[in-house]
Amino acid sequence: MKKLVFPLVIFMLIISCNSSYKPFNSLKEKRQGKKLIRSSFNLSNQNYDRITENDSIVYSLVKSIGNEKLAKSRIERRLDSFIFNKYDQKKLLLILELDRTFPNMDFEFDKEDGSQRLDFSSIKDLKKFMKGGGMEKMIDSILGLKQIPKDSILKKKQN
């Protein structure tokens, strides 16, 4: 009996310690994801092969396509940047995740248009922005929080 227990434990350990990361649950799910990418975007065979050679990119694209809030044109723009080597794999995965998380925001790595950056021409403008609660308003708008106005009547009643 002891002779069977040791190989069984080793076998169980090998099976349970599979460290390879697999974003898809099955090969069928992976094939369906590749078909979805093929049907959603007009890609050449070379570009399609480059995109689908990495499971993480395929998985991230499938999740982005399934997000109704995310425009298809934005995903195509991200793919074009990847195809033209403006984005590497890490940047593509990061920007797709940001787009899925914050669909109303426009993030860019390769543009200098200042779309989501703060730009102040003087210290006076910066102080005005900070004094008016600008930073809190900007963070709340990014996170999608609604600002609740403070009620001055409650303070007066408590005093």
Backbone as CSV, one residue per row, in Angstrom:
resi,resn,N_x,N_y,N_z,CA_x,CA_y,CA_z,C_x,C_y,C_z
1,MET,0.831,-1.202,0.000,0.000,0.000,0.000,0.869,1.257,0.000
2,LYS,1.987,1.239,0.776,2.860,2.396,0.831,3.490,2.678,-0.524
3,LYS,3.731,1.649,-1.294,4.348,1.826,-2.599,3.416,2.549,-3.568
4,LEU,2.134,2.420,-3.387,1.172,3.083,-4.265,0.886,4.523,-3.836
5,VAL,1.028,4.818,-2.569,0.707,6.146,-2.057,1.698,7.187,-2.572
6,PHE,2.972,6.895,-2.553,3.982,7.856,-2.975,3.824,8.252,-4.460
7,PRO,3.716,7.307,-5.393,3.506,7.716,-6.795,2.182,8.451,-6.998
8,LEU,1.172,8.078,-6.242,-0.113,8.752,-6.353,0.001,10.210,-5.898
9,VAL,0.706,10.449,-4.806,0.893,11.813,-4.301,1.692,12.637,-5.309
10,ILE,2.746,12.075,-5.865,3.548,12.779,-6.865,2.696,13.093,-8.094
11,PHE,1.899,12.149,-8.548,1.032,12.357,-9.696,0.018,13.474,-9.439
12,MET,-0.587,13.478,-8.263,-1.557,14.516,-7.892,-0.886,15.884,-7.817
13,LEU,0.331,15.917,-7.312,1.070,17.171,-7.202,1.381,17.743,-8.587
14,ILE,1.769,16.903,-9.501,2.070,17.352,-10.867,0.819,17.886,-11.546
15,ILE,-0.276,17.219,-11.385,-1.530,17.647,-12.015,-2.025,18.965,-11.412
16,SER,-1.933,19.109,-10.103,-2.483,20.296,-9.460,-1.581,21.516,-9.595
17,CYS,-0.319,21.347,-9.902,0.617,22.468,-9.992,0.877,22.878,-11.437
18,ASN,-0.111,22.861,-12.255,0.044,23.294,-13.635,0.144,24.812,-13.640
19,SER,1.309,25.339,-13.962,1.543,26.771,-13.836,1.317,27.539,-15.127
20,SER,0.979,26.863,-16.200,0.777,27.587,-17.449,-0.534,28.359,-17.388
21,TYR,-0.465,29.613,-17.765,-1.633,30.489,-17.733,-2.462,30.272,-18.991
22,LYS,-3.708,29.944,-18.825,-4.605,29.734,-19.952,-5.833,30.620,-19.762
23,PRO,-5.919,31.709,-20.554,-7.069,32.602,-20.374,-8.389,31.985,-20.813
24,PHE,-8.343,31.063,-21.773,-9.569,30.424,-22.238,-9.782,29.112,-21.487
25,ASN,-11.020,28.753,-21.263,-11.340,27.519,-20.556,-11.133,26.287,-21.422
26,SER,-11.287,26.445,-22.731,-11.146,25.292,-23.622,-10.632,25.754,-24.977
27,LEU,-10.207,24.797,-25.781,-9.758,25.109,-27.135,-10.922,25.586,-28.001
28,LYS,-12.113,25.069,-27.728,-13.288,25.492,-28.481,-13.567,26.977,-28.247
29,GLU,-13.451,27.413,-26.999,-13.658,28.826,-26.668,-12.605,29.699,-27.360
30,LYS,-11.375,29.215,-27.415,-10.299,29.951,-28.076,-10.571,30.062,-29.582
31,ARG,-11.010,28.972,-30.216,-11.340,28.991,-31.641,-12.490,29.953,-31.926
32,GLN,-13.494,29.959,-31.050,-14.614,30.878,-31.234,-14.154,32.328,-31.115
33,GLY,-13.221,32.586,-30.186,-12.671,33.933,-30.045,-11.918,34.369,-31.284
34,LYS,-11.142,33.454,-31.861,-10.410,33.776,-33.090,-11.372,34.031,-34.247
35,LYS,-12.451,33.255,-34.321,-13.451,33.475,-35.372,-14.128,34.832,-35.198
36,LEU,-14.387,35.203,-33.952,-15.007,36.498,-33.668,-14.087,37.636,-34.102
37,ILE,-12.800,37.499,-33.846,-11.840,38.528,-34.276,-11.796,38.595,-35.797
38,ARG,-11.773,37.446,-36.438,-11.716,37.381,-37.904,-12.954,38.046,-38.515
39,SER,-14.129,37.791,-37.935,-15.364,38.348,-38.494,-15.571,39.816,-38.120
40,SER,-14.994,40.267,-37.014,-15.224,41.637,-36.560,-14.329,42.658,-37.246
41,PHE,-13.122,42.250,-37.617,-12.157,43.191,-38.170,-11.683,42.713,-39.540
42,ASN,-11.410,43.667,-40.404,-10.909,43.368,-41.741,-9.381,43.310,-41.669
43,LEU,-8.841,42.139,-41.391,-7.401,41.969,-41.199,-6.813,41.104,-42.303
44,SER,-5.596,41.428,-42.690,-4.890,40.561,-43.623,-4.475,39.286,-42.876
45,ASN,-4.110,38.267,-43.620,-3.705,37.005,-42.984,-2.483,37.196,-42.092
46,GLN,-1.541,38.016,-42.548,-0.328,38.259,-41.765,-0.658,38.978,-40.457
47,ASN,-1.501,40.002,-40.527,-1.879,40.726,-39.307,-2.722,39.853,-38.382
48,TYR,-3.609,39.056,-38.964,-4.424,38.147,-38.167,-3.540,37.141,-37.427
49,ASP,-2.552,36.589,-38.126,-1.643,35.637,-37.484,-0.832,36.298,-36.373
50,ARG,-0.405,37.532,-36.593,0.366,38.242,-35.568,-0.465,38.485,-34.311
51,ILE,-1.721,38.838,-34.510,-2.598,39.123,-33.361,-2.972,37.836,-32.635
52,THR,-3.287,36.789,-33.380,-3.800,35.571,-32.751,-2.720,34.616,-32.272
53,GLU,-1.460,34.950,-32.466,-0.402,34.067,-31.963,-0.265,34.160,-30.440
54,ASN,-0.829,35.202,-29.851,-0.740,35.388,-28.418,-2.136,35.250,-27.797
55,ASP,-2.294,34.301,-26.895,-3.608,34.059,-26.274,-4.089,35.252,-25.446
56,SER,-3.180,35.954,-24.817,-3.586,37.100,-23.994,-4.209,38.193,-24.845
57,ILE,-3.640,38.428,-26.012,-4.196,39.453,-26.904,-5.565,39.007,-27.412
58,VAL,-5.683,37.762,-27.793,-6.969,37.243,-28.284,-8.028,37.367,-27.183
59,TYR,-7.674,36.975,-25.982,-8.621,37.031,-24.860,-9.049,38.473,-24.582
60,SER,-8.089,39.380,-24.571,-8.398,40.784,-24.300,-9.270,41.383,-25.407
61,LEU,-8.998,41.025,-26.643,-9.821,41.517,-27.751,-11.244,40.972,-27.676
62,VAL,-11.383,39.710,-27.340,-12.719,39.115,-27.222,-13.514,39.809,-26.113
63,LYS,-12.858,40.090,-24.993,-13.541,40.810,-23.915,-13.920,42.220,-24.347
64,SER,-13.048,42.880,-25.111,-13.337,44.237,-25.577,-14.475,44.243,-26.589
65,ILE,-14.497,43.262,-27.480,-15.579,43.179,-28.464,-16.913,42.940,-27.745
66,GLY,-16.901,42.150,-26.689,-18.121,41.848,-25.946,-18.630,43.001,-25.092
67,ASN,-17.825,44.033,-24.901,-18.230,45.187,-24.097,-19.060,46.130,-24.975
68,GLU,-20.351,46.279,-24.666,-21.238,47.103,-25.483,-20.912,48.585,-25.394
69,LYS,-20.320,49.015,-24.290,-20.016,50.434,-24.108,-18.812,50.882,-24.925
70,LEU,-18.009,49.937,-25.371,-16.772,50.251,-26.088,-17.018,50.223,-27.595
71,ALA,-16.698,51.325,-28.263,-16.928,51.429,-29.704,-15.943,50.556,-30.479
72,LYS,-16.447,49.954,-31.542,-15.604,49.090,-32.375,-14.475,49.895,-33.017
73,SER,-14.742,51.144,-33.352,-13.715,51.984,-33.983,-12.526,52.205,-33.049
74,ARG,-12.784,52.266,-31.753,-11.693,52.436,-30.796,-10.822,51.185,-30.739
75,ILE,-11.451,50.024,-30.765,-10.679,48.771,-30.758,-9.855,48.664,-32.040
76,GLU,-10.453,49.059,-33.175,-9.718,49.034,-34.441,-8.517,49.975,-34.401
77,ARG,-8.691,51.122,-33.782,-7.586,52.077,-33.654,-6.455,51.489,-32.820
78,ARG,-6.814,50.776,-31.746,-5.793,50.125,-30.904,-5.060,49.035,-31.684
79,LEU,-5.808,48.260,-32.457,-5.190,47.217,-33.271,-4.261,47.803,-34.326
80,ASP,-4.687,48.900,-34.949,-3.822,49.547,-35.943,-2.514,50.009,-35.310
81,SER,-2.601,50.571,-34.119,-1.380,51.004,-33.434,-0.475,49.820,-33.127
82,PHE,-1.069,48.686,-32.784,-0.277,47.482,-32.526,0.339,46.948,-33.821
83,ILE,-0.432,46.934,-34.877,0.052,46.422,-36.158,1.193,47.285,-36.699
84,PHE,1.096,48.602,-36.527,2.135,49.510,-37.020,3.252,49.735,-36.005
85,ASN,3.308,48.868,-34.987,4.378,48.858,-33.976,4.474,50.134,-33.144
86,LYS,3.371,50.842,-32.993,3.353,51.968,-32.060,3.108,51.466,-30.644
87,TYR,2.396,50.339,-30.528,2.171,49.679,-29.243,2.877,48.336,-29.273
88,ASP,3.474,47.969,-28.147,3.935,46.596,-28.007,2.810,45.800,-27.344
89,GLN,3.055,44.548,-27.041,2.004,43.695,-26.486,1.508,44.226,-25.142
90,LYS,2.414,44.650,-24.281,2.010,45.138,-22.958,1.165,46.394,-23.061
91,LYS,1.552,47.308,-23.946,0.772,48.538,-24.107,-0.609,48.231,-24.669
92,LEU,-0.675,47.319,-25.622,-1.979,46.963,-26.188,-2.900,46.381,-25.129
93,LEU,-2.379,45.447,-24.337,-3.202,44.836,-23.288,-3.633,45.876,-22.257
94,LEU,-2.726,46.775,-21.902,-3.045,47.814,-20.920,-4.091,48.781,-21.455
95,ILE,-3.930,49.230,-22.685,-4.867,50.209,-23.229,-6.247,49.592,-23.456
96,LEU,-6.297,48.312,-23.831,-7.597,47.655,-23.968,-8.285,47.503,-22.612
97,GLU,-7.506,47.196,-21.585,-8.073,47.095,-20.233,-8.578,48.456,-19.752
98,LEU,-7.809,49.517,-20.017,-8.260,50.862,-19.648,-9.526,51.247,-20.399
99,ASP,-9.591,50.909,-21.678,-10.785,51.217,-22.463,-12.007,50.474,-21.939
100,ARG,-11.831,49.223,-21.529,-12.965,48.473,-20.977,-13.384,49.026,-19.623
101,THR,-12.423,49.445,-18.819,-12.732,49.939,-17.481,-13.331,51.332,-17.519
102,PHE,-12.768,52.206,-18.353,-13.238,53.589,-18.465,-13.626,53.875,-19.920
103,PRO,-14.807,53.422,-20.356,-15.171,53.590,-21.770,-15.407,55.041,-22.176
104,ASN,-15.646,55.924,-21.231,-15.905,57.331,-21.568,-14.623,58.147,-21.682
105,MET,-13.513,57.603,-21.233,-12.236,58.314,-21.273,-11.496,57.941,-22.554
106,ASP,-10.602,58.832,-22.981,-9.803,58.569,-24.173,-8.334,58.595,-23.778
107,PHE,-7.723,57.432,-23.722,-6.324,57.299,-23.348,-5.489,57.065,-24.594
108,GLU,-4.312,57.661,-24.637,-3.408,57.460,-25.761,-1.978,57.374,-25.253
109,PHE,-1.194,56.518,-25.881,0.231,56.459,-25.612,1.025,57.218,-26.660
110,ASP,0.507,57.248,-27.879,1.317,57.749,-28.979,0.884,59.105,-29.503
111,LYS,-0.053,59.769,-28.884,-0.502,61.071,-29.355,-0.107,62.142,-28.351
112,GLU,0.071,63.335,-28.852,0.451,64.461,-28.002,-0.634,65.533,-27.996
113,ASP,-1.884,65.119,-28.108,-2.959,66.099,-28.183,-3.413,66.602,-26.823
114,GLY,-2.958,65.986,-25.750,-3.311,66.447,-24.408,-4.748,66.172,-24.052
115,SER,-5.309,65.079,-24.545,-6.729,64.826,-24.370,-7.140,64.657,-22.912
116,GLN,-6.329,64.011,-22.085,-6.699,63.805,-20.682,-5.648,64.368,-19.729
117,ARG,-4.879,65.310,-20.196,-3.858,65.907,-19.340,-4.299,67.283,-18.876
118,LEU,-3.807,67.670,-17.748,-4.079,69.010,-17.254,-3.033,69.950,-17.829
119,ASP,-3.473,71.080,-18.321,-2.563,72.044,-18.911,-2.901,73.423,-18.358
120,PHE,-1.960,74.003,-17.640,-2.155,75.317,-17.051,-1.114,76.266,-17.618
121,SER,-1.560,77.466,-17.983,-0.630,78.440,-18.547,0.035,79.285,-17.472
122,SER,-0.533,79.296,-16.272,0.071,80.080,-15.190,-0.256,79.452,-13.844
123,ILE,0.444,79.911,-12.830,0.190,79.451,-11.462,-1.193,79.906,-11.015
124,LYS,-1.616,81.049,-11.507,-2.944,81.572,-11.156,-4.039,80.603,-11.607
125,ASP,-3.889,80.051,-12.817,-4.866,79.072,-13.316,-4.848,77.799,-12.469
126,LEU,-3.657,77.368,-12.065,-3.541,76.171,-11.232,-4.221,76.382,-9.885
127,LYS,-3.965,77.530,-9.246,-4.600,77.819,-7.947,-6.118,77.905,-8.081
128,LYS,-6.573,78.500,-9.161,-8.016,78.605,-9.404,-8.635,77.217,-9.550
129,PHE,-7.949,76.332,-10.266,-8.421,74.967,-10.459,-8.473,74.217,-9.130
130,MET,-7.410,74.305,-8.337,-7.344,73.595,-7.058,-8.333,74.158,-6.048
131,LYS,-8.506,75.500,-6.033,-9.408,76.125,-5.080,-10.872,75.802,-5.387
132,GLY,-11.185,75.657,-6.651,-12.561,75.373,-7.065,-12.937,73.902,-6.955
133,GLY,-12.059,73.093,-6.367,-12.353,71.675,-6.233,-12.187,70.928,-7.541
134,GLY,-11.355,71.455,-8.411,-11.181,70.869,-9.734,-10.639,69.460,-9.713
135,MET,-9.679,69.195,-8.838,-9.074,67.867,-8.805,-10.101,66.830,-8.352
136,GLU,-10.872,67.157,-7.316,-11.890,66.222,-6.840,-12.957,65.989,-7.902
137,LYS,-13.334,67.047,-8.610,-14.338,66.912,-9.669,-13.821,66.032,-10.797
138,MET,-12.532,66.217,-11.140,-11.962,65.420,-12.216,-11.887,63.946,-11.823
139,ILE,-11.459,63.661,-10.599,-11.373,62.278,-10.126,-12.759,61.657,-10.057
140,ASP,-13.734,62.408,-9.569,-15.108,61.896,-9.503,-15.661,61.605,-10.894
141,SER,-15.325,62.467,-11.878,-15.830,62.215,-13.231,-15.154,60.991,-13.846
142,ILE,-13.874,60.764,-13.520,-13.185,59.586,-14.040,-13.790,58.321,-13.447
143,LEU,-14.061,58.338,-12.150,-14.601,57.161,-11.480,-16.106,57.011,-11.659
144,GLY,-16.747,58.037,-12.231,-18.185,57.969,-12.470,-19.012,58.235,-11.228
145,LEU,-18.440,58.944,-10.271,-19.164,59.255,-9.040,-19.973,60.533,-9.226
146,LYS,-21.124,60.582,-8.620,-21.938,61.786,-8.671,-21.643,62.625,-7.430
147,GLN,-21.507,63.908,-7.662,-21.254,64.798,-6.532,-22.567,65.141,-5.858
148,ILE,-22.574,65.022,-4.558,-23.753,65.358,-3.773,-23.526,66.736,-3.170
149,PRO,-24.376,67.689,-3.490,-24.168,69.028,-2.930,-24.375,69.014,-1.414
150,LYS,-23.549,69.797,-0.745,-23.663,69.884,0.708,-24.820,70.802,1.059
151,ASP,-25.580,70.394,2.032,-26.760,71.146,2.432,-26.403,72.066,3.581
152,SER,-26.462,73.370,3.334,-26.105,74.340,4.365,-27.199,74.465,5.426
153,ILE,-28.426,74.064,5.113,-29.531,74.161,6.079,-29.304,73.194,7.228
154,LEU,-28.790,71.999,6.955,-28.538,71.024,8.010,-27.519,71.540,9.002
155,LYS,-26.529,72.237,8.547,-25.511,72.798,9.461,-26.135,73.838,10.378
156,LYS,-27.011,74.660,9.829,-27.650,75.696,10.623,-28.568,75.089,11.681
157,LYS,-29.290,74.017,11.356,-30.198,73.383,12.307,-29.424,72.711,13.437
158,GLN,-28.244,72.156,13.113,-27.462,71.471,14.141,-26.880,72.455,15.139
159,ASN,-26.591,73.685,14.716,-26.019,74.707,15.602,-27.100,75.293,16.416
